[in-house]
Amino acid sequence: MASSVGAGRSDTGRRRTQNEDGFFVDDSLGLYVVSDGMGGHAAGEVASATAIAAVREVVEAARATVAGVRSGTEARDALSRLAGEAVLTANRRVHELATSDRGKAGMGCTVTLVLVAGDVAAMGHVGDSRLYLRRSGRTDKLSSDHTILAELVRSGVMELGEASKGHPLAHVLSRAVGTQPHVEVETLLFDLAGGEQLLLCSDGLSDYLDDLAPVDAALAAVDASESPPDAAHLDQVAATLVAFANESGGHDNITVVAVQVGADERATARASGLSQRFQALSSVFLFEGLSVPSASRILEAFSAVEHPPEAVVIEAGDDIDALLVVVKGDYRIEDPEGQVVGRLGPGSYLGLTALMRARPARATLRAETKGGTMLRLRGSGLRRLVRRSPHLGLAILDRLGRTLSGDLERSYAQRSGEREAVAVSERF
């Protein structure tokens, strides 16, 4: 099983007199944390240190859970639950300290952590520190900024083009660790493959990232095939990015943690499988153009099913109750008499309307080649996704609704005749 190695740096910056940031790296736990304190008079430093200590304590106590997920004996989602629990515990500890000491009233912090357990990782996140993933030569942001401005953009109240770093709400947090008795934690469970890299940072760096070229360049300097990864090289990545932030202005404390997943034979195969799943998912119009975190959330709602040659996936007359997407192999469609009437290959899909209501299959679907693999999303899984990620779920439902509406219009036009359909449409 691939291992992970991390290294971090923290710097006061060029304009602050004290450093209220903190970070934690523990390769044996697979735990990496960045926290940006706020509160002044050293209270911010206390908040970030308290939060990190709480996170470390929770994960240490659940070391067996992390090991179980790594070995496959524990369910994957146990890792995301642990990440969320760690941040909630940090919130309680910081809030209790802030309410028991007048000098620390109102203090709080951001917390962004990632837990790596072999080829799966979980994020726990509150605030505007960030987590990035570099995969296949491309860097993507996995975390959301919990600021008033970012929330306005996500809710559609403000267009992305209207938002800027100079906006008065750009750094006003919509949620933070310790300022309230309870906080909503953003979690994300995602797959990892050998050679992939993670970067956690405070806004002392991210504020200078108009694009991700500096992060790409720093991470690309590390040999992704090196196994086990070299902590000294990752330390240089962190140092390079801290220097970049200082050269760009250094207006705030700067903290960077760089992590790399070791590349072994299993991890290399895992990388190929991940790429195939993402490609298959993006071939479905519902999921075209999704960001890596959005695609990762959706993939968690799917189950992967392998089929040996000649295995029947769906029998004619059986209810179809799921969207099926071909990842690998070929499948054939047979009519009730057993005649082949069509074939499906990687990226093909069927059962779109079954997401809304199960219906009887009019043909039989059978695996044709060795190694056939499909992704399956049941309607119940889509509904859970909508509840857990409302913005993402509503975007998917909007795409689905538009498509079904178009299908109804085309069906009506065919039944009514093209001339009549055109005549009616011209009246509106």
N, C-alpha and C positions, 0 to 999 in steps of 0.2 A: 504494500500500500504506500502511495506517495506521501512523503513528509513535507512539512512547510517550515520555512526559516524566515525570520523577520529581524529587522533592525530599525531603530528610531533615533531621531534627533529633535531637540526642542531649543528654541532661541528666543531671547527677549524681544528681538527686533530693534529697530533704530529709533523708535519714538517712545517706547514704554520704559519705565524704570524697574518694573518687576515682571516676572513671568508667571501668569496665572494658568498657563496650559500645563497639561500632564499627559504622559503616555505610559503604556505598559506592553511588554513583549514577553511571551512565554511559549517557546516552541513546543515544550513537552505537553502543555495543555492545548496548544493550537489557538491561543488567545492573544488578540492584538487589540489595543484600545487607544483612542485619542479622546481627550476631554479638554474643553476650553472653559475656564472659570469666569464668572462675572460676579461683581458685588463690591469691588474696591476695598481698600484698607486690608489687603491680604485675604479678604473673605473669599474672593474668587479662587485663589490658590487652595484654600481650605476645601472649597466645594469640589474642585476637580480631584484633589487627593482623596477626599472622602468617597467620592463616587467610584474612583478606580479601585480603591481598597475593597469596597462592597462588591463590585463586579468580580474581582479576583477571588474573594471569599466564596461567593456563590458557585463559581465555576470549579474551584478547587474541590468543594464539597460534592460536586457532581462529576468528578473525574471519570467515574465508571460509566456514566451516561455518554460522555464524549467517546470513550473507548468502545462502547457498544455500538454507537453509530459508525465509528471508523471500521469496525469488524463486520458490520452488517447484522449484528444480533439485536440491535435496538432500532426502532423506527426512525426514519430520517427526520420527521417533524419534531422529534424530541429535542433536536439541536436548536431549532428556532424557538421552541418553548423555553429552553434554557437561556437563550440569548435575551428573550423578552423578560424573563424572570430576573435576570441579573440587572437589567436596567431599572426595572421596577423597584428592586431592593435598593439600588443606588439612590433612586428618587426619594424613598422613605427615609434613608439615612441622612441625606443632605437636608431634607425638609425638617426633620426632627432637630437637627443641629441648628438650623436657621431660626426656628421658632423658640429654641431654648436659650439662645444667646442674643441679646439685643444688638450687640456689635456685629452680628452676622445676619441680621434680619434682611430678608430679600435676596440673599445670595443664591446662586444657582450655577448651572454649567450645562454644556452640551456633553453628550456621550455618544460616540460612534465606536462600536466594537464589531469584530468579526471572529467567529469561532470556526476553525478549520478542523474537520475530522476526515482525513483521507481525501476522497474525491467529492465531498460535499461540504458546503460552508453555510453559515447562517450569520446574518447581520442583525444587530440590535442598535437602534438609532433614534436619538432625539436631539433636535437642534440644527445648526447649520455647519457643523463639521461634516466632512464628506468621506465617502468610500468610493474608490474607482477600481475597475477591473480592466486589466490589459489582456486581451485574448486575440490570437491570430493577427498580431501587429496593430490592433486597434484598441484604444482606451475609451471606456464608457463609464459614466457616473451611475452608480447603483443606488445611492441614497437620494432622498428628496430634501430640499432645503425647507426647514420648518420656520419660515419667516412669514410675516403678514403679506409681503409682496408676492412671494412664491405661491402662497395659498390663494391669493386673488387671481393669479394666472391660471393655476390648476382648476379653479372653480369656474373659469370663463368670464369673470367680472372684468379682467384686464387682459389685453393681448400681450403676447410675449414681446413684441416689438416695442411696446410702451414701457416695459420694465427695464430698468438700468441700475447699475451699481450705485449711481448717485441719487437714486430715488430715496426720499426720507424714510420709507418703510423697508428698505432693502436689508437692514440689519436688525429690525425689530422682530424678535423671536415670537412665533405663535405658540411655541411650547418649549419648555426647558426642564432639565432635571433639578428638582428640589424647590422650585418656586411655588408649587401647589402640592396638596396631599397625594394627588394621583396624576399620572401623565399617560398619554397614549403613546405606546412604543411602536415605531415602524420596524417590522421584521421582514426579512427576505431570506428564503432558503434557495440556494442555487448550487448547481453542479460545478466542479472544478476539474481541470485536466492538467497533466504534467506541463511544466514550463509557464503556466499562467501566473500572472502577478497581480497583487492587490496593493493599493496605496490608500492609506488613511491620512487625513490632514485636517488641521484647523483652518479657519477662514483667513488666517495670516498668510497662507499660501494661496488658497483657492480664489481670493479676491483679485489675484494677479493673473489668473488663468482665463484670459479672453478666449483662448483656445487651449487645447490640451497638448500642443506641440512640446512644451518644456517637459511635461510628464512623460510623453512618448519617448523623447530623446534620452531622458535619464534612465528609464526602465529598459530601453533598447540596448543600453550599454552593458547590461548584465546578460551573460550567456544563458539563454533559456533552457539549453540542453544539459546544463551542469547539474549533476545529481550526486550527493546532496547539494543544494544551493549553498553559496558562500555568503555568510553573514557579513563579512568585510565588504563585499561588493554592494550588498544592500545598504549597508551603513553609508557607503559613498553616494548611493542614490539619494538617501535622505539628506546628506550634507550638501549635495549639489542643488537640491530643490530649496533648502533653507537659504543657501547663498543667492539663488535666483530671486526669492521673495525679498531679501534684504536689498539686493541691487535694484529691484523694482520699486522700492520705497520703504519697505519694512515698517509699515504703519501700525502693526499689531504683533503680538506674540506669534511665533511660527512653530508648528509642530508637525512632523512628518514621520510616518511609520511605513516602511516598504516590506512587502512579504512576497515570497516566491514559493510555488508548489514544486516539489521535486519531480523530475522527469524520469520515470522508469517504463518498462515495457507495458505494464497494465495501464499506466497513465497515458501513454501514447495512444493505445487503443481507445481509451476513454475519450480522448480529444477528438478522434475521428467520429465516434458515435455521437458526441455532443453536436458536432458540426452538422451531421446528417439530420439530427432531430430539429435543430434550429432551421435548417434549410427546408425541411418538410413542413414545418409549422408556418414559415413565411410564405409558402406556396398557396395557403388558404387565404382568400381575400379578407376574411375577418381579422387576420393577424398580420397583414402586410405592413411593413414599415415600423414595427414596434421596436421600442428601445430594448436593450438587454434586460434591464430589471422587469419590464412588462412581460417580455417573452418568457423570462424565468418563472414569473408568477403563474403564467398560463400553463407552462410545461408541468408545473407541480400539480395542476388540476387534471392533467392527462395521466393515463396509465399506459405503459408500453407492453405490448403483447407480441410474443414470437409464435410463429406458426411453422410446423414442419411441412414439407411438400405434400400436397393433396389434402391437407387439413381443411375442413369446412369451417369458414368463419361465420357465415350467415346462411341459413337454409331458407329457400323460398317458402314464404308463408309465416316464417318467424317474425316477431316484432323487432324492428330496428329502433333502438332507444339511445343511440350514441352517434357522435361524429367520429368517423374513422379516417385516419390519414396514413398513407403508406410511407414508411421511412426507408425500408430496404426490401428488395425482392420484387417479384411479379405475382399478381393475382389475376385470376380469370373469372369472368361473369358468365354463368350458364343459365339458360332458360329452363322452364320446368321439364323439358324433354332432354335436358343434358347437353344441348348445343351451345357452343361458345359464342356469345354475342358481344363480348368486349373484354378488354384487359385494363388493369390498373398497374401503374409503376410508381416509383418514388415521386412524391409530391402530389399524387392523385388523392382525391378524397371523396367520400360519400356520406350520406346521412345528415346533411345540414339541417333539414327541417325536423329531424328527429330530436334535435336539441329542444324544440318547443313541445313536441308531442310524438310519442312512439307510434309507428305505423307498420303494417305488414310488408315484408320484403317481396318484391315481384320476381326476384331471381335469386340464384345461389351464388355466393362469393366463395371461391376456393383458392388456397395458396398454391402457387405453381412452382416456385423455385425454393431452394434451400436458403435458410437465413431470412425468411420473410418476417418483417417486423412492422407493426402498426401502432400508432398512437390512438388512444380511445378517450373521448370526452363525453361523459353522460350528461344529460340535462341537469341532473342534480348537482354535478360538479360545476357546471356553468353558474348555477344559482348560488352555490357557495362562494364562487369567485366574485360574483357581483356584490355579495354581502361583505366580503373581506376587503375588496378593492373597488369601492363604488365608482370612482372616476374611470378606471379601466373597464369595469363591467358595463357601464353605461355606454362607453365608446364602442364596445363590441356589439351590444344590443342595438345601437343605432345603425351600425353597418349591416347587421342581420336584418333589421326592420326595413332598411332601404332596399336591400336585395329581394326580400320576399315581396315587398310592394311592387318592385319592377317585374318580378315573375308573374304576379297577379295581373298586372296591366298587359303583359304580353299574352298571357293565357286568354284574357278577355278579348284582346284584339283578334286572336286566332279564331275564337268561337264566334265572334260577332262579324268578322270579315274586316279586311283592311280598310275598305272605303268607309264603312260605317264608323269605325274607330277613329279615323282621321277626321271625319265630319264632326263627330262629337267633340274631339279634342280642340277643334278650331273655335268652338263656342266659348272656351274658357280662357 
